[in-house]
Amino acid sequence: GGAHLDKAAFLAKIRKMTTMARLPACLFLLLLSLALSQARFNRKKVCSLPKDVGPCKASMPKWWYNKNKNSCFLFIYGGCQGNANNFEHCEDCMRKCGGLNLRKAKFVCKKLEKQNGGNWNPNKPSNARRAK
């Protein structure tokens, strides 16, 4: 009688402990999935923003993602304000918004940079017009 009761209590305790041990792992996975979905939402939000040169007058070549054309384009950033759809390098733009890996982004960006005149100089009149 008593030994059977102790065994049942022991098994119940073990079941409770294993359930409790799984709780941190489940909580971690839940938080991780929330963080990833938030990052995906932020990426879509950033990549949907329009090109914004900002009000300042600097001439900084930057890249922005055009979601309608599924590609990144060069533009002249004024140096202040603007929005988050503003990338230093074409590869960063294509990786974040175009969903490309680094190798594919480099390949695509080489073509895009050639379309923009190779060694792109915003002070060159033909490039300055094209960037605006």
PyRosetta script that sets phi, psi and omega in degrees:
from pyrosetta import init, pose_from_sequence

init()
pose = pose_from_sequence("GGAHLDKAAFLAKIRKMTTMARLPACLFLLLLSLALSQARFNRKKVCSLPKDVGPCKASMPKWWYNKNKNSCFLFIYGGCQGNANNFEHCEDCMRKCGGLNLRKAKFVCKKLEKQNGGNWNPNKPSNARRAK")
pose.set_psi(1, -61.7)
pose.set_omega(1, -173.4)
pose.set_phi(2, -67.5)
pose.set_psi(2, -35.7)
pose.set_omega(2, -179.6)
pose.set_phi(3, -65.9)
pose.set_psi(3, -37.7)
pose.set_omega(3, 179.4)
pose.set_phi(4, -65.0)
pose.set_psi(4, -40.0)
pose.set_omega(4, 178.9)
pose.set_phi(5, -65.3)
pose.set_psi(5, -42.7)
pose.set_omega(5, 178.8)
pose.set_phi(6, -63.3)
pose.set_psi(6, -40.0)
pose.set_omega(6, 179.4)
pose.set_phi(7, -64.7)
pose.set_psi(7, -42.5)
pose.set_omega(7, 179.2)
pose.set_phi(8, -64.1)
pose.set_psi(8, -42.8)
pose.set_omega(8, 178.6)
pose.set_phi(9, -64.9)
pose.set_psi(9, -39.9)
pose.set_omega(9, 179.5)
pose.set_phi(10, -63.4)
pose.set_psi(10, -45.8)
pose.set_omega(10, 179.5)
pose.set_phi(11, -64.4)
pose.set_psi(11, -38.3)
pose.set_omega(11, 177.7)
pose.set_phi(12, -63.7)
pose.set_psi(12, -40.2)
pose.set_omega(12, 179.4)
pose.set_phi(13, -65.2)
pose.set_psi(13, -42.2)
pose.set_omega(13, 178.6)
pose.set_phi(14, -62.6)
pose.set_psi(14, -44.7)
pose.set_omega(14, 178.5)
pose.set_phi(15, -59.0)
pose.set_psi(15, -43.5)
pose.set_omega(15, -179.8)
pose.set_phi(16, -63.8)
pose.set_psi(16, -41.7)
pose.set_omega(16, -179.3)
pose.set_phi(17, -65.7)
pose.set_psi(17, -41.9)
pose.set_omega(17, -179.5)
pose.set_phi(18, -68.3)
pose.set_psi(18, -34.7)
pose.set_omega(18, 176.1)
pose.set_phi(19, -64.6)
pose.set_psi(19, -43.8)
pose.set_omega(19, 179.3)
pose.set_phi(20, -65.1)
pose.set_psi(20, -35.2)
pose.set_omega(20, -179.7)
pose.set_phi(21, -67.2)
pose.set_psi(21, -31.3)
pose.set_omega(21, 179.6)
pose.set_phi(22, -76.7)
pose.set_psi(22, -23.5)
pose.set_omega(22, -175.8)
pose.set_phi(23, -56.3)
pose.set_psi(23, -49.3)
pose.set_omega(23, 179.2)
pose.set_phi(24, -60.1)
pose.set_psi(24, -38.7)
pose.set_omega(24, 179.3)
pose.set_phi(25, -64.8)
pose.set_psi(25, -42.9)
pose.set_omega(25, 178.7)
pose.set_phi(26, -64.4)
pose.set_psi(26, -42.2)
pose.set_omega(26, 178.9)
pose.set_phi(27, -63.0)
pose.set_psi(27, -42.8)
pose.set_omega(27, 178.4)
pose.set_phi(28, -60.1)
pose.set_psi(28, -47.0)
pose.set_omega(28, -179.8)
pose.set_phi(29, -63.3)
pose.set_psi(29, -38.4)
pose.set_omega(29, 177.8)
pose.set_phi(30, -63.2)
pose.set_psi(30, -47.7)
pose.set_omega(30, -180.0)
pose.set_phi(31, -64.5)
pose.set_psi(31, -39.2)
pose.set_omega(31, 178.6)
pose.set_phi(32, -62.9)
pose.set_psi(32, -44.4)
pose.set_omega(32, -179.8)
pose.set_phi(33, -66.1)
pose.set_psi(33, -35.9)
pose.set_omega(33, 176.2)
pose.set_phi(34, -64.9)
pose.set_psi(34, -42.9)
pose.set_omega(34, 179.7)
pose.set_phi(35, -63.2)
pose.set_psi(35, -42.5)
pose.set_omega(35, 180.0)
pose.set_phi(36, -66.2)
pose.set_psi(36, -40.6)
pose.set_omega(36, 179.5)
pose.set_phi(37, -68.6)
pose.set_psi(37, -34.3)
pose.set_omega(37, 176.5)
pose.set_phi(38, -65.4)
pose.set_psi(38, -42.4)
pose.set_omega(38, 178.7)
pose.set_phi(39, -62.9)
pose.set_psi(39, -41.1)
pose.set_omega(39, 178.5)
pose.set_phi(40, -64.0)
pose.set_psi(40, -41.6)
pose.set_omega(40, 177.9)
pose.set_phi(41, -63.0)
pose.set_psi(41, -45.8)
pose.set_omega(41, -179.9)
pose.set_phi(42, -62.4)
pose.set_psi(42, -39.3)
pose.set_omega(42, 179.0)
pose.set_phi(43, -62.0)
pose.set_psi(43, -46.8)
pose.set_omega(43, 179.8)
pose.set_phi(44, -61.7)
pose.set_psi(44, -39.6)
pose.set_omega(44, -179.1)
pose.set_phi(45, -64.9)
pose.set_psi(45, -49.7)
pose.set_omega(45, -179.6)
pose.set_phi(46, -61.1)
pose.set_psi(46, -46.1)
pose.set_omega(46, -175.2)
pose.set_phi(47, -71.9)
pose.set_psi(47, -13.4)
pose.set_omega(47, 178.0)
pose.set_phi(48, -92.8)
pose.set_psi(48, -10.1)
pose.set_omega(48, -178.6)
pose.set_phi(49, -68.3)
pose.set_psi(49, 147.4)
pose.set_omega(49, 178.1)
pose.set_phi(50, -74.7)
pose.set_psi(50, 163.1)
pose.set_omega(50, 173.7)
pose.set_phi(51, -62.3)
pose.set_psi(51, 135.0)
pose.set_omega(51, -179.8)
pose.set_phi(52, -138.5)
pose.set_psi(52, 107.6)
pose.set_omega(52, -177.4)
pose.set_phi(53, -74.4)
pose.set_psi(53, -18.2)
pose.set_omega(53, -178.1)
pose.set_phi(54, 78.4)
pose.set_psi(54, 168.4)
pose.set_omega(54, -174.4)
pose.set_phi(55, -84.3)
pose.set_psi(55, -14.4)
pose.set_omega(55, -176.1)
pose.set_phi(56, -77.6)
pose.set_psi(56, 168.7)
pose.set_omega(56, -169.8)
pose.set_phi(57, -110.3)
pose.set_psi(57, 15.5)
pose.set_omega(57, 176.4)
pose.set_phi(58, -68.7)
pose.set_psi(58, 165.5)
pose.set_omega(58, 177.2)
pose.set_phi(59, -121.3)
pose.set_psi(59, 84.0)
pose.set_omega(59, -177.0)
pose.set_phi(60, -111.1)
pose.set_psi(60, 114.9)
pose.set_omega(60, 176.8)
pose.set_phi(61, -68.1)
pose.set_psi(61, 126.5)
pose.set_omega(61, 179.9)
pose.set_phi(62, -137.1)
pose.set_psi(62, 171.8)
pose.set_omega(62, 178.7)
pose.set_phi(63, -117.7)
pose.set_psi(63, 142.5)
pose.set_omega(63, 174.8)
pose.set_phi(64, -132.4)
pose.set_psi(64, 153.4)
pose.set_omega(64, -178.4)
pose.set_phi(65, -98.3)
pose.set_psi(65, 125.7)
pose.set_omega(65, 176.1)
pose.set_phi(66, -99.8)
pose.set_psi(66, 105.3)
pose.set_omega(66, -175.4)
pose.set_phi(67, -66.3)
pose.set_psi(67, -26.9)
pose.set_omega(67, 179.1)
pose.set_phi(68, -70.9)
pose.set_psi(68, -28.2)
pose.set_omega(68, -179.6)
pose.set_phi(69, -106.5)
pose.set_psi(69, 0.1)
pose.set_omega(69, -179.6)
pose.set_phi(70, 49.9)
pose.set_psi(70, 44.4)
pose.set_omega(70, -179.5)
pose.set_phi(71, -154.3)
pose.set_psi(71, 164.1)
pose.set_omega(71, 177.3)
pose.set_phi(72, -99.3)
pose.set_psi(72, 147.9)
pose.set_omega(72, -178.9)
pose.set_phi(73, -134.2)
pose.set_psi(73, 147.3)
pose.set_omega(73, 177.9)
pose.set_phi(74, -78.3)
pose.set_psi(74, 143.8)
pose.set_omega(74, 174.0)
pose.set_phi(75, -151.4)
pose.set_psi(75, 166.4)
pose.set_omega(75, 177.9)
pose.set_phi(76, -96.9)
pose.set_psi(76, 118.4)
pose.set_omega(76, 178.7)
pose.set_phi(77, -94.5)
pose.set_psi(77, 136.4)
pose.set_omega(77, -178.0)
pose.set_phi(78, -74.9)
pose.set_psi(78, -14.3)
pose.set_omega(78, 174.8)
pose.set_phi(79, 106.0)
pose.set_psi(79, -9.4)
pose.set_omega(79, 177.8)
pose.set_phi(80, -146.9)
pose.set_psi(80, 157.2)
pose.set_omega(80, -179.0)
pose.set_phi(81, 56.0)
pose.set_psi(81, -122.0)
pose.set_omega(81, -174.4)
pose.set_phi(82, 69.4)
pose.set_psi(82, -149.4)
pose.set_omega(82, 177.4)
pose.set_phi(83, -143.0)
pose.set_psi(83, -175.2)
pose.set_omega(83, -174.1)
pose.set_phi(84, -78.5)
pose.set_psi(84, -9.2)
pose.set_omega(84, 175.9)
pose.set_phi(85, -83.7)
pose.set_psi(85, 70.6)
pose.set_omega(85, -170.0)
pose.set_phi(86, -156.7)
pose.set_psi(86, 108.0)
pose.set_omega(86, -173.9)
pose.set_phi(87, -120.5)
pose.set_psi(87, 140.7)
pose.set_omega(87, 178.4)
pose.set_phi(88, -64.7)
pose.set_psi(88, -41.5)
pose.set_omega(88, -174.9)
pose.set_phi(89, -126.1)
pose.set_psi(89, 146.2)
pose.set_omega(89, 177.3)
pose.set_phi(90, -56.4)
pose.set_psi(90, -42.6)
pose.set_omega(90, -178.4)
pose.set_phi(91, -58.5)
pose.set_psi(91, -40.5)
pose.set_omega(91, 178.9)
pose.set_phi(92, -62.7)
pose.set_psi(92, -42.8)
pose.set_omega(92, -179.9)
pose.set_phi(93, -63.4)
pose.set_psi(93, -48.2)
pose.set_omega(93, -177.2)
pose.set_phi(94, -69.6)
pose.set_psi(94, -31.4)
pose.set_omega(94, 178.6)
pose.set_phi(95, -72.7)
pose.set_psi(95, -46.2)
pose.set_omega(95, -176.4)
pose.set_phi(96, -73.1)
pose.set_psi(96, -47.6)
pose.set_omega(96, -173.6)
pose.set_phi(97, -97.9)
pose.set_psi(97, -32.8)
pose.set_omega(97, -179.5)
pose.set_phi(98, -85.8)
pose.set_psi(98, -10.9)
pose.set_omega(98, 178.3)
pose.set_phi(99, 70.6)
pose.set_psi(99, 23.1)
pose.set_omega(99, -178.4)
pose.set_phi(100, -91.7)
pose.set_psi(100, 152.3)
pose.set_omega(100, 172.1)
pose.set_phi(101, -77.7)
pose.set_psi(101, 170.9)
pose.set_omega(101, -173.5)
pose.set_phi(102, -59.9)
pose.set_psi(102, -44.1)
pose.set_omega(102, -177.3)
pose.set_phi(103, -61.8)
pose.set_psi(103, -47.6)
pose.set_omega(103, -180.0)
pose.set_phi(104, -66.2)
pose.set_psi(104, -39.8)
pose.set_omega(104, 179.3)
pose.set_phi(105, -62.3)
pose.set_psi(105, -42.3)
pose.set_omega(105, 179.1)
pose.set_phi(106, -62.2)
pose.set_psi(106, -42.0)
pose.set_omega(106, 179.8)
pose.set_phi(107, -62.3)
pose.set_psi(107, -49.9)
pose.set_omega(107, -179.7)
pose.set_phi(108, -62.7)
pose.set_psi(108, -42.2)
pose.set_omega(108, -176.7)
pose.set_phi(109, -67.9)
pose.set_psi(109, -32.3)
pose.set_omega(109, 176.0)
pose.set_phi(110, -59.5)
pose.set_psi(110, -42.8)
pose.set_omega(110, 178.5)
pose.set_phi(111, -65.4)
pose.set_psi(111, -44.6)
pose.set_omega(111, -179.5)
pose.set_phi(112, -63.3)
pose.set_psi(112, -40.2)
pose.set_omega(112, -179.8)
pose.set_phi(113, -66.7)
pose.set_psi(113, -36.9)
pose.set_omega(113, 176.5)
pose.set_phi(114, -64.1)
pose.set_psi(114, -39.8)
pose.set_omega(114, 178.2)
pose.set_phi(115, -62.7)
pose.set_psi(115, -26.5)
pose.set_omega(115, -179.5)
pose.set_phi(116, -94.6)
pose.set_psi(116, 17.4)
pose.set_omega(116, 173.2)
pose.set_phi(117, 93.0)
pose.set_psi(117, 26.7)
pose.set_omega(117, 175.9)
pose.set_phi(118, 67.2)
pose.set_psi(118, -113.2)
pose.set_omega(118, 178.0)
pose.set_phi(119, -76.3)
pose.set_psi(119, 90.7)
pose.set_omega(119, -171.7)
pose.set_phi(120, -72.3)
pose.set_psi(120, 124.9)
pose.set_omega(120, 179.9)
pose.set_phi(121, -124.9)
pose.set_psi(121, 112.7)
pose.set_omega(121, -177.0)
pose.set_phi(122, -65.9)
pose.set_psi(122, -16.3)
pose.set_omega(122, -179.5)
pose.set_phi(123, -83.5)
pose.set_psi(123, -13.3)
pose.set_omega(123, 176.3)
pose.set_phi(124, -73.6)
pose.set_psi(124, 124.3)
pose.set_omega(124, -173.5)
pose.set_phi(125, -50.6)
pose.set_psi(125, -43.0)
pose.set_omega(125, -178.0)
pose.set_phi(126, -64.7)
pose.set_psi(126, -36.8)
pose.set_omega(126, 179.0)
pose.set_phi(127, -73.0)
pose.set_psi(127, -38.0)
pose.set_omega(127, -178.8)
pose.set_phi(128, -62.7)
pose.set_psi(128, -40.4)
pose.set_omega(128, 178.6)
pose.set_phi(129, -65.4)
pose.set_psi(129, -43.6)
pose.set_omega(129, -176.3)
pose.set_phi(130, -65.8)
pose.set_psi(130, -30.9)
pose.set_omega(130, -174.9)
pose.set_phi(131, -78.2)
pose.set_psi(131, -19.8)
pose.set_omega(131, -173.7)
pose.set_phi(132, -83.6)
pose.dump_pdb("model.pdb")
